[in-house]
Amino acid sequence: MGRTKLSVNINKIATLRNARGGDDPSVLEAAKRIQNFGADGITVHPRPDERHIRRSDVYALKPWISTEFNIEGYPSEDFLSLVQDIKPEQVTLVPDPPNVLTSNAGWNVQAQRQLLEHSCKSLQGSRISVFVDPTTCSEVDLKSLKDLGVQRIELYTEAYAKAFKNPSLRLATLDTYVRLAELVLKQGLEINAGHDLNQINLGLFIDKVPEVREVSIGHALISEALYEGMEYTVKSYLKILTKT
């Protein structure tokens, strides 16, 4: 399978730009450099209020993505239309409506099956990944997602990141992810992971769940880059993923 791939979420670059106006820092220049530093993909999460990545950014980025373009978001009709125009390699469906600050839950697959079914039918041509919480996702949910045409499951890793800070909880929480990963593979699906992963907790997670095909990391990576520099930080993550 090779090492786990790194997709860098550049939303925080856009947040910094939007705080001042203009185009500095440039999300396009950031994406180009991150790819040159060795990242395997670029992730963006456009929201209706455009508080970070804008629709215009997504269109501007498309011709310059030489790795893999991952667009994540809540599958509103506007979002589905944007993704249909761009045709990224991957689209990640997250259940957070516009008023949510950041992704903070996995899909309730059975309750939201109709929306997921409509979305999957609309997104043929891109790999479809769906955000799930290992503490609530069941084998029945995974089978339903497979039947809808989903190819990957993204493990929502906030619970792991929080538990990592407490050694007495760390491995017990990680076991939840290991068990769900086994069920994901049993259904013939692939695994992604993301949310609050950083240079400190990433290595153990990938060591215990080596089947993860891709991690999407934004907030931590961009924050660390403020101290360490973008090139050094991207290469540090790649080194972690190569070791495991």
Residue pairs with C-beta under 8 A, 6 or more apart in sequence:
1 211
1 213
3 241
3 242
3 244
4 206
4 210
4 212
4 213
4 214
4 215
4 241
4 244
5 40
5 41
5 68
5 213
5 214
5 215
5 241
6 39
6 40
6 41
6 214
6 215
6 217
6 234
6 237
6 238
6 241
7 39
7 40
7 41
7 42
7 43
7 68
7 70
7 214
7 215
7 216
7 217
8 34
8 39
8 41
8 42
8 43
8 216
8 217
8 218
8 221
8 234
9 43
9 44
9 45
9 194
9 216
9 217
9 218
9 219
9 221
10 27
10 30
10 31
10 34
10 42
10 43
10 44
10 53
10 218
10 222
11 44
11 45
11 52
11 53
11 218
12 52
12 218
12 219
12 222
12 223
13 25
13 26
13 27
13 30
13 222
14 27
14 52
14 53
14 54
14 57
15 51
15 52
16 25
17 23
17 24
17 25
17 26
17 27
18 51
18 52
27 53
27 57
27 60
27 61
28 57
28 60
28 61
28 64
30 230
31 42
31 61
31 64
31 65
32 64
33 230
33 231
34 42
34 230
34 234
35 42
35 65
35 66
35 67
37 230
37 231
37 234
37 235
38 234
38 235
38 238
39 67
39 234
39 238
40 67
40 68
40 214
41 65
41 67
41 68
41 69
41 70
41 89
41 90
41 214
41 216
42 61
42 65
42 67
42 68
42 69
42 70
43 70
43 71
43 72
43 92
43 216
43 218
44 53
44 57
44 58
44 61
44 69
44 70
44 71
44 72
45 52
45 53
45 71
45 72
45 73
45 94
45 103
46 53
46 54
46 55
46 57
46 58
46 71
46 73
46 79
46 82
47 53
47 73
47 74
47 98
48 76
48 78
48 98
49 98
55 82
58 71
58 82
58 86
59 85
59 86
61 69
62 69
62 86
62 88
65 88
68 88
68 89
68 90
69 86
69 88
69 89
69 90
70 88
70 89
70 90
70 91
70 92
70 129
70 214
70 216
71 82
71 83
71 86
71 88
71 90
71 91
71 92
72 91
72 92
72 93
72 94
72 131
72 216
73 79
73 92
73 93
73 94
74 93
74 94
74 95
74 96
74 97
74 98
75 93
75 115
75 116
75 118
75 119
75 122
80 119
80 122
80 123
83 91
83 122
83 123
83 126
84 122
84 123
87 125
87 126
88 126
89 126
89 127
90 126
90 127
90 128
90 129
90 152
91 123
91 126
91 127
91 128
91 129
92 129
92 130
92 131
92 154
92 192
92 216
93 107
93 116
93 119
93 128
93 129
93 130
93 131
94 103
94 131
95 103
95 105
95 106
95 107
95 108
95 112
95 131
96 102
96 103
96 104
96 105
103 131
103 156
103 195
104 158
105 133
105 156
106 131
106 132
106 133
106 134
106 136
106 137
106 156
107 116
107 130
107 131
107 132
107 137
107 141
108 136
109 116
109 130
109 132
109 137
109 141
109 144
109 145
110 140
110 141
110 144
113 144
113 148
116 130
116 145
116 148
116 150
117 148
119 128
120 128
120 148
120 149
120 150
121 149
124 149
127 151
127 152
128 149
128 150
128 151
128 152
129 150
129 151
129 152
129 153
129 154
129 192
130 145
130 150
130 152
130 153
130 154
131 154
131 156
132 141
132 153
132 154
132 155
132 156
132 180
133 156
133 159
134 155
134 156
134 159
134 176
134 177
134 179
134 180
135 159
135 176
137 153
137 180
139 183
139 186
139 187
142 153
142 183
142 184
142 186
142 187
142 189
143 187
145 153
145 187
145 189
146 187
146 188
146 189
150 189
151 189
151 190
152 189
152 190
152 191
152 192
152 213
152 214
153 184
153 189
153 190
153 191
153 192
154 191
154 192
154 193
154 194
154 216
155 177
155 180
155 181
155 191
155 192
155 193
155 194
155 209
155 212
156 194
156 195
157 177
157 193
157 194
157 195
157 196
157 197
157 205
158 195
158 196
159 173
159 176
160 173
160 174
160 177
160 196
160 201
160 205
161 195
161 196
161 197
161 198
161 201
162 196
163 169
163 170
163 172
163 173
163 174
164 170
164 173
164 200
164 201
164 204
170 204
174 204
174 205
174 208
174 209
177 205
177 208
177 209
178 208
178 209
181 191
181 209
181 211
181 212
184 190
184 191
184 211
185 191
185 211
190 211
190 213
191 209
191 211
191 212
191 213
192 212
192 213
192 214
192 215
192 216
193 205
193 209
193 212
193 214
193 215
193 216
194 215
194 216
194 217
196 219
196 220
197 205
197 215
197 217
197 220
198 217
198 220
198 221
198 224
199 220
199 224
199 233
199 236
199 237
199 240
202 215
202 217
202 237
202 240
202 241
203 240
203 243
203 244
205 212
206 212
206 215
206 240
206 241
206 244
207 244
210 244
215 241
217 237
221 233
221 234
221 237
224 233
224 236
225 232
225 233
225 234
228 236
